[in-house]
Amino acid sequence: MIISKTPFRISFFGGGTDYPVWYREHSGSVLSTTINKYCYISTRYLPPFFDYKYRIRYRRREETQTLEEIRHPAVRECLKFLNIKDGIEMVHTSDLPALSGIGSSSSFTVGFLNSLYALTGRMISKRQLALDAIHIEQDIIKENVGSQDQTAAAFGGFNRIDFGGEEEVQVHPITISKEKLDLLQDHLLMFFTGFSRIASNIAAEQIRQTPDKAAELKAMTEILEAAIEVLNAGQERLFEFGKLLHETWKIKKELTNLISNSEIDAIYEAGIEAGAIGGKLCGAGGGGFMVFFAPPEAHARIKERLKNLLYVPFRFETSGSQILFSDPQEPFPEPMPGLFMKNKNLLISRAIKDSIEAKEDSLENNQFLPTIEKIADEMTNALRNGKRVFFCGNGGSAADAQHLAAELSGKFYLDREPLPAQALHTNTSFLTAVANDYSYEEVFARAVKGEGKEGDVLVGISTSGNSANVVRALEAANNLKMITVGLTGKGGGKMKNLCQYLIEVSSSDTPRIQESHILIGHIICEIVEKEIFDNSLPITN
């Protein structure tokens, strides 16, 4: 078994100039430090006593037979990059949450690569470790990431990192006295804003706008040079470091409107009003951790002003990614074909775990819960105004449509009056006549045209999002100014552009999608029933 320990980082100046689209033409530089918050990765060859070859545990648990089935892109591509064919178990834990602006994704990639090199008996330099991680994230996975996070995680320390030229990456340690370094750290505070974000989405927009932001990026490089000058000067000028952070934060917000928002701006202003000289949001922006520079005597006021946020103490660290524990082992032989196929318990367990993971994956979409709530509200308002709710789908989705219509027209939890809800496939004479005389694609659309009215609700259910008759029904409903709702699998298919409200279950496995659909439908029915008939009850059973 191998256990690696890899630090997270805080970038002070130059963020944005570390994207290849910029530095390969203009060069770039960042001033950053790694901190004493880490991700830990344990890796070993997996014994061949299971019905899977790879067991991957992070915030989810994956158990797969092949590399291609592994959903975590960094795990999958690191294993392929190092040409590891043997079964692997990987377990990840972390001091700080992912998607929070402290380079966690790249720290993971660096740490996992480091552990795999050690597992296979190979030694690697910090520089090569950083370059390999950059290559995997930028060239193989095609993530919208820069090159500073991988470099900082591999090397560790308080550094100026230059990008561009033949060497691509150069690391220059900041060599100031311990007294000044301690004083700098004593001026810093970090708070978790309480919300995470997908950095790649924000970075994609920043990369897209890079050609039009040359002035801002050059100004950020000039501020970095000024920060180096402050660090080289006497301690009496250290407060200027905070002022420069303030200036770089103002410029950073100009790179794209996705970097900040009203909530983030309010947090920053509160910190400044409480005594901070400057600060910035860590990483690409949009959420995560915010760092302030403030005199130590102002820290108590700032903590009190931001008491609704989580304060996270930290110090600089210098080790970079390292191997904490190494107990080399030989790979296990391949198991006999079919050895575990008779163990039905393993199949049952895996199906249950996959169902749970499909729901957990969906929860990571920050629009998932608000969309369910909006659908329930729209349905409630429609029913209160004498409108009707229609459901349509095929096969298992038809069963879901009929099931959910019955929950509304019959009862869910409460003994109450029926609600006007209908599944469009239940009249078999109509269904077969329209399919015979027109086409099967028209069966739901014709029912909608015959019975639907403006303000009614149509819920189309399709795991692919492409069922032709459901698509046609949604088109008809939109023409009638009905409220259109879609339940689909990953991607949304053609229904994505036809529904006012769409819920995509983050899975491509039909049974797992259908299990999520009925759960979502039950939640909506429960909310609607209690809103209409007894809103004094909590929305739980």
C-alpha positions as CSV (number, residue, x, y, z in Angstrom):
1,M,0.0,0.0,0.0
2,I,1.1,3.6,-0.8
3,I,-0.3,6.7,1.0
4,S,0.4,10.1,-0.5
5,K,-0.1,13.5,1.1
6,T,-0.5,16.5,-1.2
7,P,-1.1,20.2,-0.1
8,F,-3.7,22.7,-1.3
9,R,-2.7,26.1,-2.4
10,I,-3.6,29.8,-2.1
11,S,-2.8,32.0,-5.1
12,F,-2.1,35.6,-4.2
13,F,-1.2,37.3,-7.5
14,G,-1.1,36.5,-11.3
15,G,-4.0,34.0,-11.5
16,G,-5.2,33.9,-15.1
17,T,-1.8,34.3,-16.6
18,D,-1.1,30.6,-16.0
19,Y,-3.5,29.5,-18.8
20,P,-1.5,28.2,-21.8
21,V,-3.7,30.3,-24.1
22,W,-2.0,33.3,-22.4
23,Y,1.5,32.3,-21.4
24,R,2.5,30.6,-24.6
25,E,2.3,33.9,-26.3
26,H,2.9,36.5,-23.5
27,S,4.5,34.4,-20.6
28,G,2.9,34.4,-17.2
29,S,3.6,34.4,-13.5
30,V,1.9,33.7,-10.2
31,L,2.8,34.2,-6.6
32,S,1.3,31.4,-4.5
33,T,1.8,29.2,-1.4
34,T,0.8,25.8,-0.4
35,I,-0.9,25.5,3.0
36,N,-1.1,22.9,5.8
37,K,-4.3,21.5,4.4
38,Y,-4.0,18.3,2.4
39,C,-5.6,15.5,0.4
40,Y,-4.6,12.0,1.3
41,I,-4.7,9.1,-1.2
42,S,-4.1,5.5,-0.4
43,T,-3.5,3.2,-3.3
44,R,-2.9,-0.6,-3.5
45,Y,-3.4,-3.5,-5.9
46,L,-6.9,-4.8,-5.3
47,P,-7.0,-8.5,-4.4
48,P,-8.9,-10.6,-7.0
49,F,-11.8,-11.7,-4.7
50,F,-14.5,-9.4,-6.0
51,D,-16.7,-9.1,-9.0
52,Y,-15.0,-5.9,-10.0
53,K,-11.4,-5.0,-10.8
54,Y,-11.3,-1.3,-9.6
55,R,-12.6,0.0,-6.3
56,I,-12.4,3.8,-6.3
57,R,-13.6,5.8,-3.2
58,Y,-13.8,9.5,-3.0
59,R,-17.1,11.3,-2.3
60,R,-18.6,8.4,-4.2
61,R,-17.8,4.8,-4.4
62,E,-17.0,3.2,-7.8
63,E,-16.6,-0.5,-8.4
64,T,-15.9,-1.4,-12.1
65,Q,-14.6,-4.2,-14.2
66,T,-12.8,-1.9,-16.8
67,L,-10.9,1.3,-16.8
68,E,-13.4,2.8,-19.3
69,E,-16.2,2.4,-16.7
70,I,-14.5,4.6,-14.1
71,R,-16.3,7.9,-14.0
72,H,-13.7,9.9,-12.2
73,P,-11.7,11.3,-15.1
74,A,-8.4,11.9,-13.2
75,V,-8.4,8.3,-11.8
76,R,-9.2,6.8,-15.2
77,E,-6.6,8.8,-17.1
78,C,-3.8,8.5,-14.6
79,L,-4.1,4.7,-14.7
80,K,-4.1,4.7,-18.5
81,F,-1.2,7.2,-18.6
82,L,0.9,4.9,-16.5
83,N,-0.3,1.9,-18.4
84,I,-1.4,0.1,-15.2
85,K,-3.4,-3.0,-16.1
86,D,-3.8,-4.6,-12.7
87,G,-6.7,-4.1,-10.3
88,I,-6.4,-1.0,-8.2
89,E,-8.1,0.3,-5.0
90,M,-7.9,4.0,-4.4
91,V,-9.2,5.8,-1.3
92,H,-9.3,9.6,-1.1
93,T,-9.8,11.8,2.0
94,S,-9.3,15.5,2.3
95,D,-9.0,18.3,4.9
96,L,-11.0,20.8,2.8
97,P,-14.0,20.4,0.4
98,A,-13.6,20.0,-3.3
99,L,-14.7,22.7,-5.8
100,S,-13.7,25.5,-3.4
101,G,-10.8,27.3,-5.2
102,I,-7.8,25.9,-3.4
103,G,-6.6,23.7,-6.2
104,S,-8.2,20.5,-4.9
105,S,-8.7,18.9,-8.3
106,S,-5.0,19.3,-9.3
107,S,-3.8,18.3,-5.8
108,F,-5.8,15.1,-6.3
109,T,-4.2,14.4,-9.7
110,V,-0.7,15.1,-8.4
111,G,-1.2,13.0,-5.3
112,F,-2.7,10.0,-7.2
113,L,0.1,10.1,-9.8
114,N,2.7,10.3,-7.0
115,S,1.1,7.2,-5.3
116,L,0.9,5.3,-8.6
117,Y,4.5,6.0,-9.4
118,A,5.5,4.7,-6.0
119,L,3.2,1.7,-6.3
120,T,4.9,0.6,-9.5
121,G,8.4,1.2,-8.1
122,R,9.3,4.3,-10.0
123,M,10.8,7.5,-8.6
124,I,9.9,10.8,-10.2
125,S,11.1,14.4,-9.7
126,K,8.7,17.1,-8.5
127,R,9.1,18.9,-11.8
128,Q,8.1,15.8,-13.8
129,L,5.2,15.1,-11.5
130,A,3.9,18.6,-12.1
131,L,4.3,18.3,-15.9
132,D,2.6,14.9,-16.0
133,A,-0.3,16.3,-14.1
134,I,-0.6,19.3,-16.3
135,H,-0.5,17.0,-19.4
136,I,-3.2,14.7,-18.1
137,E,-5.6,17.6,-17.0
138,Q,-5.1,19.9,-20.0
139,D,-4.3,17.6,-22.9
140,I,-6.0,14.3,-22.1
141,I,-9.0,15.2,-19.9
142,K,-9.3,18.6,-21.7
143,E,-10.1,20.4,-18.5
144,N,-10.2,24.2,-18.5
145,V,-7.4,24.6,-16.0
146,G,-4.2,26.5,-15.8
147,S,-0.7,25.3,-14.9
148,Q,-0.2,26.8,-11.4
149,D,-2.2,24.3,-9.3
150,Q,-0.3,21.2,-10.4
151,T,3.0,22.9,-10.0
152,A,2.3,24.3,-6.5
153,A,1.0,20.9,-5.3
154,A,4.0,19.0,-6.6
155,F,6.7,21.5,-5.4
156,G,5.1,22.9,-2.2
157,G,6.2,26.2,-0.6
158,F,5.8,29.9,-1.0
159,N,6.9,30.5,-4.6
160,R,6.9,32.7,-7.7
161,I,6.1,30.4,-10.6
162,D,6.8,31.5,-14.1
163,F,5.2,30.0,-17.2
164,G,6.2,29.9,-20.8
165,G,9.4,29.4,-22.8
166,E,11.2,26.1,-23.4
167,E,11.0,25.0,-19.8
168,E,7.2,25.7,-19.6
169,V,7.3,26.0,-15.8
170,Q,10.0,27.5,-13.5
171,V,9.6,27.6,-9.7
172,H,11.4,30.3,-7.7
173,P,11.1,30.0,-3.9
174,I,10.4,33.3,-2.0
175,T,13.5,33.7,0.2
176,I,12.5,36.2,2.9
177,S,13.3,36.0,6.6
178,K,11.4,33.7,8.9
179,E,10.3,36.7,10.9
180,K,8.8,38.4,7.9
181,L,7.2,35.2,6.7
182,D,5.6,34.7,10.1
183,L,4.4,38.3,10.1
184,L,2.8,37.8,6.6
185,Q,1.0,34.7,7.8
186,D,-0.2,36.5,10.9
187,H,-2.0,39.0,8.7
188,L,-4.0,36.4,6.7
189,L,-7.4,35.0,7.4
190,M,-9.4,32.5,5.4
191,F,-13.2,31.9,5.4
192,F,-15.3,29.3,3.5
193,T,-18.1,31.2,1.7
194,G,-20.5,28.2,2.1
195,F,-20.9,27.4,-1.6
196,S,-18.8,25.6,-4.1
197,R,-18.6,25.9,-7.8
198,I,-17.4,24.0,-10.9
199,A,-14.1,25.9,-11.6
200,S,-13.9,24.5,-15.2
201,N,-17.1,26.3,-16.2
202,I,-15.8,29.6,-14.9
203,A,-12.4,29.0,-16.4
204,A,-13.8,28.2,-19.8
205,E,-15.5,31.6,-20.0
206,Q,-12.3,33.3,-18.7
207,I,-10.2,31.4,-21.4
208,R,-12.7,32.4,-24.1
209,Q,-12.3,36.1,-23.1
210,T,-8.6,36.0,-22.7
211,P,-7.7,37.6,-26.1
212,D,-9.9,40.6,-25.1
213,K,-8.4,40.9,-21.6
214,A,-4.7,41.5,-22.4
215,A,-4.6,44.8,-20.5
216,E,-6.1,43.3,-17.3
217,L,-3.7,40.3,-17.4
218,K,-0.7,42.5,-18.0
219,A,-1.8,44.7,-15.1
220,M,-2.1,41.6,-12.8
221,T,1.5,40.7,-13.7
222,E,2.6,44.3,-12.9
223,I,0.9,44.0,-9.5
224,L,2.7,40.7,-8.9
225,E,6.1,42.4,-9.5
226,A,5.0,45.1,-7.0
227,A,4.2,42.4,-4.5
228,I,7.6,40.9,-4.8
229,E,9.1,44.4,-4.2
230,V,7.0,44.7,-1.1
231,L,8.3,41.3,0.2
232,N,11.9,42.4,-0.4
233,A,11.4,45.7,1.4
234,G,11.2,46.4,5.1
235,Q,8.4,45.1,7.3
236,E,7.0,48.6,7.6
237,R,5.8,48.2,3.9
238,L,4.1,44.8,4.5
239,F,0.6,46.4,4.7
240,E,1.0,47.2,0.9
241,F,0.7,43.5,0.3
242,G,-3.0,43.8,1.4
243,K,-3.5,46.9,-0.8
244,L,-2.2,45.0,-3.8
245,L,-4.5,42.1,-3.1
246,H,-7.4,44.6,-3.2
247,E,-6.3,45.9,-6.5
248,T,-5.8,42.5,-8.0
249,W,-9.3,41.4,-6.8
250,K,-10.8,44.4,-8.6
251,I,-9.1,43.5,-11.8
252,K,-9.9,39.8,-11.5
253,K,-13.6,40.6,-11.3
254,E,-13.3,42.3,-14.7
255,L,-12.1,39.1,-16.4
256,T,-15.6,37.6,-16.4
257,N,-18.9,38.2,-14.6
258,L,-18.8,34.6,-13.4
259,I,-16.0,35.3,-10.9
260,S,-18.1,37.2,-8.3
261,N,-21.7,37.7,-7.5
262,S,-23.7,39.8,-5.0
263,E,-23.2,37.4,-2.1
264,I,-19.4,37.2,-2.6
265,D,-19.2,41.0,-3.0
266,A,-21.2,41.4,0.3
267,I,-18.8,39.0,2.1
268,Y,-15.8,41.0,0.8
269,E,-17.2,44.4,1.7
270,A,-18.0,43.1,5.2
271,G,-14.4,42.0,5.7
272,I,-13.1,45.4,4.4
273,E,-15.5,47.3,6.7
274,A,-14.4,45.3,9.7
275,G,-10.7,46.2,9.1
276,A,-9.2,44.1,6.3
277,I,-6.9,46.0,4.0
278,G,-7.5,43.7,1.1
279,G,-8.4,40.2,0.0
280,K,-9.6,37.9,-2.8
281,L,-11.5,34.9,-3.6
282,C,-9.3,31.8,-4.1
283,G,-9.2,30.1,-7.4
284,A,-11.3,30.7,-10.5
285,G,-14.0,32.4,-8.6
286,G,-17.7,31.9,-8.1
287,G,-17.5,30.5,-4.5
288,G,-15.1,28.6,-2.3
289,F,-12.6,30.2,0.1
290,M,-12.0,33.9,0.6
291,V,-8.7,35.2,2.0
292,F,-8.3,38.5,3.7
293,F,-5.1,40.5,4.6
294,A,-5.6,42.4,7.8
295,P,-3.7,43.7,10.8
296,P,-3.7,41.1,13.6
297,E,-5.6,43.5,15.9
298,A,-8.5,43.5,13.4
299,H,-8.9,39.8,13.2
300,A,-11.4,39.5,16.0
301,R,-13.7,42.2,14.5
302,I,-13.5,40.4,11.1
303,K,-14.3,37.0,12.6
304,E,-17.3,38.6,14.5
305,R,-18.6,40.3,11.3
306,L,-18.3,37.1,9.3
307,K,-19.4,34.8,12.1
308,N,-21.9,33.1,9.8
309,L,-19.0,31.8,7.7
310,L,-16.6,29.1,8.6
311,Y,-13.2,30.5,9.7
312,V,-10.3,28.2,8.6
313,P,-7.0,28.7,10.3
314,F,-3.9,27.8,8.2
315,R,-0.2,28.2,7.8
316,F,2.2,27.9,4.9
317,E,3.9,24.6,4.2
318,T,6.9,23.6,2.1
319,S,6.9,19.9,1.5
320,G,4.7,19.6,-1.6
321,S,3.3,16.1,-2.5
322,Q,5.1,13.4,-0.6
323,I,4.8,9.7,0.1
324,L,3.9,9.2,3.8
325,F,3.8,5.4,3.7
326,S,5.2,2.8,1.3
327,D,4.8,-0.9,1.6
328,P,5.4,-2.2,-1.9
329,Q,3.5,-5.2,-3.1
330,E,3.3,-7.4,-6.2
331,P,0.2,-7.3,-8.4
332,F,-2.2,-10.1,-7.9
333,P,-2.9,-12.7,-10.7
334,E,-6.0,-12.3,-12.7
335,P,-9.0,-14.2,-11.2
336,M,-10.5,-17.2,-13.0
337,P,-13.2,-16.2,-15.5
338,G,-16.7,-16.4,-14.0
339,L,-15.4,-17.1,-10.5
340,F,-17.9,-14.8,-8.8
341,M,-20.8,-14.8,-11.3
342,K,-22.8,-17.2,-9.0
343,N,-22.7,-14.7,-6.1
344,K,-26.0,-12.9,-6.5
345,N,-25.5,-10.9,-3.4
346,L,-22.7,-9.0,-5.1
347,L,-24.9,-8.2,-8.0
348,I,-27.7,-7.0,-5.7
349,S,-25.3,-4.9,-3.6
350,R,-23.8,-3.3,-6.7
351,A,-27.3,-2.4,-8.1
352,I,-28.3,-0.7,-4.9
353,K,-25.0,1.2,-4.7
354,D,-25.4,2.3,-8.3
355,S,-28.9,3.6,-7.6
356,I,-27.7,5.6,-4.6
357,E,-24.8,7.0,-6.7
358,A,-27.2,8.1,-9.5
359,K,-29.1,10.2,-6.9
360,E,-26.0,11.6,-5.3
361,D,-24.6,12.6,-8.7
362,S,-27.8,14.5,-9.5
363,L,-27.6,16.3,-6.1
364,E,-24.3,17.8,-7.2
365,N,-26.1,19.8,-9.8
366,N,-26.9,23.0,-7.9
367,Q,-30.1,23.5,-10.0
368,F,-31.5,20.0,-9.2
369,L,-33.3,20.8,-5.9
370,P,-34.6,24.3,-7.0
371,T,-36.0,22.8,-10.2
372,I,-38.0,20.2,-8.3
373,E,-39.3,22.9,-6.0
374,K,-40.3,25.1,-9.0
375,I,-42.1,22.2,-10.7
376,A,-44.1,21.5,-7.5
377,D,-45.0,25.2,-7.2
378,E,-46.1,25.4,-10.9
379,M,-48.2,22.2,-10.5
380,T,-49.7,23.4,-7.3
381,N,-50.7,26.8,-8.8
382,A,-52.2,25.1,-11.9
383,L,-54.3,22.7,-9.8
384,R,-55.5,25.5,-7.6
385,N,-56.6,27.4,-10.7
386,G,-58.7,24.5,-12.0
387,K,-56.1,23.2,-14.5
388,R,-55.1,19.6,-15.1
389,V,-51.8,17.6,-15.0
390,F,-51.0,15.2,-17.8
391,F,-48.2,12.6,-17.8
392,C,-46.7,10.6,-20.8
393,G,-44.0,8.1,-21.4
394,N,-43.2,4.7,-22.9
395,G,-42.5,1.3,-21.3
396,G,-41.2,1.8,-17.8
397,S,-41.7,5.6,-18.2
398,A,-45.4,4.8,-19.1
399,A,-45.7,2.9,-15.8
400,D,-44.2,5.9,-14.0
401,A,-46.6,8.2,-15.7
402,Q,-49.6,6.1,-14.7
403,H,-48.2,5.7,-11.2
404,L,-47.7,9.4,-10.6
405,A,-51.1,10.3,-12.1
406,A,-52.7,7.9,-9.6
407,E,-50.8,9.5,-6.7
408,L,-52.5,12.8,-7.6
409,S,-56.0,11.6,-8.7
410,G,-56.2,9.1,-5.9
411,K,-54.2,10.0,-2.9
412,F,-50.6,10.1,-1.7
413,Y,-50.5,10.5,2.1
414,L,-53.6,12.5,2.9
415,D,-57.2,11.5,2.8
416,R,-58.5,14.3,0.5
417,E,-60.4,15.2,-2.6
418,P,-59.0,13.9,-5.9
419,L,-56.9,16.0,-8.2
420,P,-57.3,16.1,-12.0
421,A,-54.3,14.1,-13.2
422,Q,-54.1,11.7,-16.1
423,A,-51.6,9.4,-17.9
424,L,-52.1,9.8,-21.6
425,H,-51.6,6.1,-22.6
426,T,-54.3,4.5,-20.5
427,N,-57.1,4.7,-23.2
428,T,-56.0,1.7,-25.3
429,S,-58.7,2.2,-28.0
430,F,-57.5,5.8,-28.6
431,L,-53.8,4.7,-28.4
432,T,-54.1,2.0,-31.0
433,A,-56.4,3.9,-33.3
434,V,-54.1,6.9,-33.5
435,A,-51.0,4.7,-33.9
436,N,-52.8,2.8,-36.7
437,D,-54.3,5.8,-38.5
438,Y,-51.5,8.3,-38.1
439,S,-48.3,7.0,-36.4
440,Y,-47.1,6.0,-32.9
441,E,-45.2,9.3,-32.8
442,E,-48.6,11.2,-32.7
443,V,-50.3,9.3,-29.9
444,F,-49.5,11.7,-27.1
445,A,-49.5,14.9,-29.2
446,R,-53.0,14.2,-30.4
447,A,-54.2,13.6,-26.9
448,V,-52.6,16.9,-25.8
449,K,-54.3,18.7,-28.6
450,G,-57.7,17.2,-27.7
451,E,-57.6,17.7,-24.0
452,G,-54.9,20.2,-23.1
453,K,-55.6,23.8,-22.3
454,E,-53.5,26.8,-21.6
455,G,-52.1,26.6,-18.1
456,D,-52.3,22.8,-17.8
457,V,-49.2,20.9,-17.0
458,L,-47.6,18.2,-19.2
459,V,-44.9,16.0,-17.7
460,G,-42.9,14.1,-20.3
461,I,-40.9,11.2,-19.1
462,S,-38.1,9.7,-21.2
463,T,-34.8,8.2,-19.9
464,S,-33.0,9.2,-23.2
465,G,-34.9,12.5,-23.7
466,N,-35.5,11.5,-27.3
467,S,-38.7,9.5,-27.3
468,A,-40.4,10.8,-30.5
469,N,-43.9,10.7,-29.2
470,V,-43.0,12.5,-26.0
471,V,-41.1,15.1,-28.0
472,R,-44.1,15.7,-30.2
473,A,-46.4,15.9,-27.2
474,L,-44.2,18.6,-25.6
475,E,-44.2,20.6,-28.9
476,A,-48.0,20.4,-28.9
477,A,-48.2,21.5,-25.3
478,N,-45.9,24.5,-25.9
479,N,-48.1,25.6,-28.8
480,L,-51.1,25.5,-26.4
481,K,-49.1,27.5,-23.8
482,M,-49.1,24.7,-21.3
483,I,-46.5,24.3,-18.6
484,T,-44.0,21.7,-19.9
485,V,-41.9,19.5,-17.6
486,G,-39.4,16.9,-18.5
487,L,-37.8,14.0,-16.6
488,T,-34.8,12.6,-18.5
489,G,-31.4,10.9,-18.1
490,K,-28.0,12.6,-18.5
491,G,-27.9,15.2,-21.2
492,G,-31.6,15.7,-21.6
493,G,-31.8,14.8,-25.3
494,K,-34.2,16.6,-27.6
495,M,-36.4,17.4,-24.6
496,K,-33.8,19.8,-23.2
497,N,-34.9,22.5,-25.6
498,L,-38.7,21.8,-25.3
499,C,-39.3,21.9,-21.5
500,Q,-39.7,25.0,-19.3
501,Y,-38.5,22.8,-16.5
502,L,-36.2,19.9,-17.0
503,I,-34.7,17.4,-14.5
504,E,-31.8,15.4,-15.8
505,V,-30.8,12.4,-13.7
506,S,-27.0,12.2,-13.8
507,S,-26.9,8.7,-15.2
508,S,-27.0,6.8,-18.5
509,D,-28.2,3.6,-17.0
510,T,-32.0,3.2,-17.7
511,P,-33.0,1.3,-14.6
512,R,-31.1,3.7,-12.4
513,I,-32.7,6.7,-14.2
514,Q,-36.2,5.3,-13.7
515,E,-35.6,4.7,-10.0
516,S,-34.7,8.4,-9.7
517,H,-37.7,9.5,-11.7
518,I,-40.2,7.8,-9.4
519,L,-38.4,9.3,-6.4
520,I,-38.6,12.8,-7.9
521,G,-42.2,12.2,-8.9
522,H,-43.1,11.1,-5.3
523,I,-41.4,14.2,-3.9
524,I,-43.4,16.5,-6.2
525,C,-46.7,14.7,-5.4
526,E,-46.0,15.0,-1.7
527,I,-45.3,18.8,-1.9
528,V,-48.4,19.4,-4.1
529,E,-50.7,17.4,-1.9
530,K,-49.6,19.1,1.3
531,E,-49.5,22.6,-0.3
532,I,-53.1,22.3,-1.5
533,F,-54.8,20.3,1.3
534,D,-52.7,20.9,4.5
535,N,-49.8,23.3,4.2
536,S,-49.5,23.3,8.0
537,L,-47.9,19.9,7.8
538,P,-44.1,19.6,7.3
539,I,-43.1,18.3,3.9
540,T,-42.0,15.0,5.2
541,N,-43.8,11.9,6.5
